[in-house]
Amino acid sequence: MHHPQEPPSGIHPLLAGRFSPYRFDPSTVVDDHALGLLLEAVRWAPSAGNSQPWGFFTSRPGELEHDRVLPHLAPSSARWATDASLLVVTLTRRHVDDTQLLYSEFADYDLGQAIAHMTVQAQAMGLAAHQFRAFDLEGLTKELDPNPGWAIVSMVAVGKAVGGAPEGRARHSVAHLRSAPWSPVE
């Protein structure tokens, strides 16, 4: 792993400063305007054939939707995600209408791009985002009951991070990124 103290010059500060916090300030509020901006960032994300195969279930503390999501968090994520100002359940549409035909082999990839846009927008607003999968997928799917063809993929906690990025945050080198698929298994 590569342990840079400073990212290379030229990388945008919003990207260089991004990290996935494990502590959020529970007093921070993501109001309707801020939520709208986060979802606008998603709306402008690229997708295969402009299919935009993503959907979101948003919940904030004090909302009934939040009470529906919280019981499905795994203990490992409940320790920190419950203090986030916003929990977003991410979904992708993999099928067409009521058939089992694949909608897009890129649906999950496209959802990832949409979440990346949300993450950068959150950074620009002084917030942080932490995408995670530590929750009861079957229970949450039953609870939210998405339409046929839609699948829950992950959740994103958004809020004001408490503290900064951990010291010595490891990142693979660019050389590793370019060679890993062809290198012998370590």
Phi, psi and omega per residue, in radians:
M1 nan 2.580 3.121
H2 -1.669 2.299 -3.100
H3 -2.042 1.248 -3.134
P4 -1.293 2.406 3.022
Q5 -1.344 -0.622 3.123
E6 -2.249 2.347 3.049
P7 -1.156 2.737 3.136
P8 -1.050 2.573 3.106
S9 -1.101 2.527 3.136
G10 1.841 -0.467 3.081
I11 -1.290 2.427 -3.071
H12 -1.101 2.386 -3.124
P13 -0.989 -0.554 3.111
L14 -1.132 -0.596 3.107
L15 -1.355 -0.739 -3.115
A16 -1.143 -0.575 -3.085
G17 -1.567 -0.043 -3.098
R18 -1.246 2.381 2.987
F19 -2.677 2.859 3.140
S20 -1.743 1.775 -3.063
P21 -1.253 2.643 3.022
Y22 -1.903 0.144 3.054
R23 -2.490 2.306 3.112
F24 -2.160 2.620 3.069
D25 -1.379 1.956 -3.084
P26 -1.210 -0.203 -3.139
S27 -1.515 -0.180 -3.139
T28 -1.305 2.462 3.136
V29 -2.041 2.298 2.952
V30 -1.703 1.766 -3.086
D31 -1.368 3.125 -3.095
D32 -1.048 -0.667 3.130
H33 -1.116 -0.826 3.132
A34 -1.100 -0.748 3.097
L35 -1.060 -0.726 3.107
G36 -1.063 -0.706 3.108
L37 -1.152 -0.702 3.106
L38 -1.079 -0.732 -3.138
L39 -1.297 -0.509 3.031
E40 -1.125 -0.695 3.101
A41 -1.047 -0.713 3.086
V42 -1.094 -0.765 -3.079
R43 -1.016 -0.512 -3.090
W44 -1.654 0.095 3.122
A45 -1.243 2.585 3.096
P46 -1.285 2.680 3.065
S47 -2.673 2.715 -3.133
A48 -1.043 2.162 3.132
G49 1.054 0.364 -3.090
N50 0.978 0.581 -3.083
S51 -1.275 -0.468 3.140
Q52 0.814 1.014 -3.023
P53 -1.445 0.850 -3.092
W54 -2.252 2.704 3.071
G55 -2.587 2.764 -3.055
F56 -2.444 2.443 2.992
F57 -1.958 1.969 -3.068
T58 -1.797 2.534 3.115
S59 -2.590 2.420 3.125
R60 -2.178 2.653 3.102
P61 -0.901 2.401 -3.132
G62 1.607 -0.194 3.118
E63 -1.679 2.597 3.101
L64 -1.021 -0.621 3.138
E65 -1.046 -0.640 -3.136
H66 -1.110 -0.736 3.126
D67 -1.137 -0.423 3.092
R68 -1.341 -0.531 -3.063
V69 -1.509 -0.761 -3.010
L70 -0.905 -0.760 -3.098
P71 -1.089 -0.277 -3.075
H72 -1.654 -0.067 3.091
L73 -1.210 2.443 3.019
A74 -1.236 2.685 3.121
P75 -0.939 -0.622 -3.115
S76 -1.137 -0.607 3.114
S77 -1.589 -0.483 3.133
A78 -1.086 -0.501 -3.134
R79 -1.040 -0.539 -3.079
W80 -2.131 -0.566 -3.033
A81 -1.241 -0.433 -3.125
T82 -1.157 -0.373 3.106
D83 -1.514 -0.107 3.124
A84 -1.172 2.663 -3.128
S85 -1.403 -0.290 -3.084
L86 -2.664 2.305 2.972
L87 -2.009 2.254 -3.111
V88 -2.079 2.113 3.009
V89 -1.559 2.189 -3.094
T90 -1.765 2.392 3.134
L91 -2.262 2.697 3.054
T92 -2.273 2.600 3.105
R93 -1.775 1.907 -3.071
R94 -1.736 -0.237 -3.033
H95 -2.183 2.779 3.133
V96 -1.675 2.246 3.071
D97 0.773 -2.310 -3.091
D98 -1.706 0.271 3.141
T99 -1.687 3.020 3.056
Q100 -1.715 0.198 3.107
L101 -1.155 2.401 3.093
L102 -1.123 2.314 3.113
Y103 -1.384 -0.829 -3.108
S104 -2.772 2.236 3.035
E105 -1.211 -0.155 -3.117
F106 -1.816 0.118 -3.032
A107 -0.992 -0.826 -3.130
D108 -1.178 -0.679 3.090
Y109 -1.058 -0.799 3.141
D110 -1.095 -0.707 3.080
L111 -1.051 -0.725 3.102
G112 -1.038 -0.707 3.093
Q113 -1.125 -0.706 3.140
A114 -1.085 -0.732 3.135
I115 -1.190 -0.631 3.076
A116 -1.065 -0.732 3.097
H117 -1.091 -0.740 3.110
M118 -1.061 -0.719 -3.121
T119 -1.099 -0.793 3.131
V120 -1.162 -0.702 3.094
Q121 -1.080 -0.731 3.100
A122 -1.029 -0.787 3.104
Q123 -1.008 -0.766 -3.123
A124 -1.107 -0.418 -3.126
M125 -1.678 0.117 -3.127
G126 1.400 0.284 3.124
L127 -1.926 3.009 3.086
A128 -2.293 2.715 3.134
A129 -2.257 2.491 3.103
H130 -2.328 1.895 3.105
Q131 -1.441 2.457 -3.112
F132 -2.672 2.885 3.141
R133 -2.242 0.218 -3.126
A134 -1.481 1.371 3.083
F135 -2.743 2.880 3.137
D136 -1.398 1.691 -3.074
L137 -1.068 -0.801 -3.122
E138 -1.114 -0.785 -3.140
G139 -1.139 -0.732 3.139
L140 -1.192 -0.660 3.089
T141 -1.099 -0.747 3.110
K142 -1.115 -0.727 -3.126
E143 -1.108 -0.835 -3.053
L144 -1.495 -0.430 3.056
D145 0.863 1.057 3.118
P146 -1.137 2.728 3.114
N147 -1.049 2.743 3.099
P148 -0.958 2.465 -3.133
G149 1.624 -0.259 3.119
W150 -1.720 2.427 -3.142
A151 -2.317 2.344 3.027
I152 -1.270 2.335 -3.107
V153 -1.965 -0.836 -3.051
S154 -2.713 -3.098 2.991
M155 -2.276 2.743 3.079
V156 -2.273 2.214 3.016
A157 -1.692 2.295 -3.116
V158 -2.238 2.405 3.090
G159 3.039 -2.952 3.101
K160 -1.502 2.086 -3.138
A161 -1.207 2.472 2.993
V162 -1.695 2.066 -3.075
G163 1.464 3.054 -3.117
G164 -1.850 -2.927 3.108
A165 -1.100 2.536 3.124
P166 -1.094 2.575 3.095
E167 -1.116 2.518 3.073
G168 1.139 0.558 3.141
R169 -1.040 2.072 -3.047
A170 -1.433 2.362 3.051
R171 -2.356 2.447 3.040
H172 -1.138 2.629 3.097
S173 -1.307 2.827 3.060
V174 -1.084 -0.687 3.112
A175 -1.052 -0.705 3.106
H176 -1.102 -0.760 -3.131
L177 -1.022 -0.621 -3.103
R178 -1.440 -0.420 -3.045
S179 -1.876 -0.349 -3.018
A180 -0.925 -0.751 -3.101
P181 -1.133 -0.284 -3.097
W182 -1.997 -0.031 -3.127
S183 -1.449 2.655 3.049
P184 -1.048 2.586 3.131
V185 -1.136 2.308 -3.100
E186 -1.452 nan nan
